[in-house]
Amino acid sequence: MERPIFDTLVEYCDEEKYPWHMPGHKRQAIDVLDKPYHFDVTEVPGLDEYHTPTGIIKKAQKKAAKLYGVYDSFFLVNGSTSGILAAVKACCEAGERLLLTRNCHISVYNAIELLRLNAGYVMPEIDSKLNVYGAVTPEAIEEGLNRWRDISAVIVTSPTYEGVVSDIEEIARVVHKYGKPLIVDEAHGAHLKFMPHHFPKSAIDMGADIVIQSLHKTLPAFTQSAIIHRASDMIKADDLFHAVSMFQTTSPSYLLMAGMDHAIELAVTETERVKSYIDDLLWLRSKLKNLNNISLFEGDKDQYDIGKLVLSAKRDGRWLYDELSKRGQIPEMYGGDHVLLMTTFMDERSAFEGLLKHLSEIDGECSLKKEDDKDDKLIRGFVPINGFYPDTACTIYEAVKRRSDSVYVKLQKAVGHIAADYVYAYPPGIPILAPGELITDEALGIIIQSVDKELNLKGIKNTNGEYIIEVL
Ligand SMILES: Cc1ncc(COP(=O)(O)O)c(C=O)c1O
């Protein structure tokens, strides 16, 4: 009998591919945890209990807190997704407002719906080269804090998927001036604390109150492994853990928890490996600058995670993704005009050399096929253009409640209607529209551009060659 997931996974993993994507262990067995069935136990005597820890789990979490330099750390077995839900729950009451940057992960939007909150959006800057969201400024945050008086907490994504870091120190100062807690979604920054040079500082050390990190993204931990830190005493430990507990399974995986314990230990003790990784990464980045047709995105000094390799070519992102994949070099994702490759200290020099060889080859092909370049290079990306601001007709919760009365209209006829569902390109899942938002000309324009770019667009349907969208 066919086992669709099992058989495909076995086949996929037998092929020669190099993962320039999560999880950060890069599919290399670490220590003895390569025997999943052997280590997959449950909460039996001697192994503590996740939801009422008094033994080894408590000890490991305390050790993590010490290494990260925070008041408390709690392991998350349901990813940063569950940590974000918990952080918002710990800081906000129903009917209050969460101030969030528009590039927040879908879990923040889900928290808003679940907790029946109002959303106050702050627009980050747009990187004009890549047309992706960049940093959010302290001024924009302050503008948001002044605009709405019912804000109970602020959440910011830093670093972004592409590695752009915001000025968390100044943002924290502003947010604290208004007496509010600052939550930082640092899902892409679990490694920052352990990278002493060349990397930006973690939000933990910049004044954030709650910081959530995916250990599986940039450290050698299993998928779903994440951690939430109480980095100040603004929120009580019990309140935070109560919320954390709500969003974790009652059957936490010891494989995951042991993996987290181990990954953090490795980040601290494997100093030689970390050093070589940084040297090799800098070497690769310097070599990539010599390519003719492929360019490497360089963020601002101290505001950019150099571990992210964001590459754009004269062709679109999908083309570059396919060329790399054909050669067994699998990127994390592609956007309108770029691909994103994720590196960690598990990547060795030989992997970087292999990548460079393939990119050099593709670089030659880019120029050969230059005549095929699309001439719509100015129309690109999956994120809102500058100046775009969502126009909200009702809360996300109210819109979702009204969904039973929704109808579908042709995309071209959608302007003026209220979105019933999210519309977003995945990854990274940043909404172009959220439920309850008015569909404006601008929003429609972005959706059409994303369709043209063949992005993996969710929330619209193609029926017989015609695109339709669900509206209220
Ligand atoms: C910015 C950001 N925050 C949160 C998450 C959720 O993380 P996890 O997959 O660990 O639940 C992601 C996932 O990609 C993300 O990119």
PDBQT file of the ligand as one rigid body, heavy atoms in Angstrom, charges set to zero:
ROOT
HETATM    1  C1  LIG A 501       8.995  36.037  11.431  1.00  0.00    +0.000 C 
HETATM    2  C2  LIG A 501       8.433  34.722  11.859  1.00  0.00    +0.000 A 
HETATM    3  N1  LIG A 501       7.818  34.630  13.053  1.00  0.00    +0.000 NA
HETATM    4  C3  LIG A 501       7.299  33.472  13.478  1.00  0.00    +0.000 A 
HETATM    5  C4  LIG A 501       7.375  32.332  12.727  1.00  0.00    +0.000 A 
HETATM    6  C5  LIG A 501       6.792  31.066  13.256  1.00  0.00    +0.000 C 
HETATM    7  O1  LIG A 501       7.805  30.210  13.661  1.00  0.00    +0.000 OA
HETATM    8  P1  LIG A 501       7.613  28.660  13.883  1.00  0.00    +0.000 P 
HETATM    9  O2  LIG A 501       7.673  28.025  12.540  1.00  0.00    +0.000 OA
HETATM   10  O3  LIG A 501       8.750  28.268  14.763  1.00  0.00    +0.000 OA
HETATM   11  O4  LIG A 501       6.294  28.440  14.529  1.00  0.00    +0.000 OA
HETATM   12  C6  LIG A 501       7.989  32.384  11.470  1.00  0.00    +0.000 A 
HETATM   13  C7  LIG A 501       8.050  31.180  10.630  1.00  0.00    +0.000 C 
HETATM   14  O5  LIG A 501       8.553  31.151   9.554  1.00  0.00    +0.000 OA
HETATM   15  C8  LIG A 501       8.533  33.608  11.029  1.00  0.00    +0.000 A 
HETATM   16  O6  LIG A 501       9.142  33.712   9.837  1.00  0.00    +0.000 OA
ENDROOT
TORSDOF 0
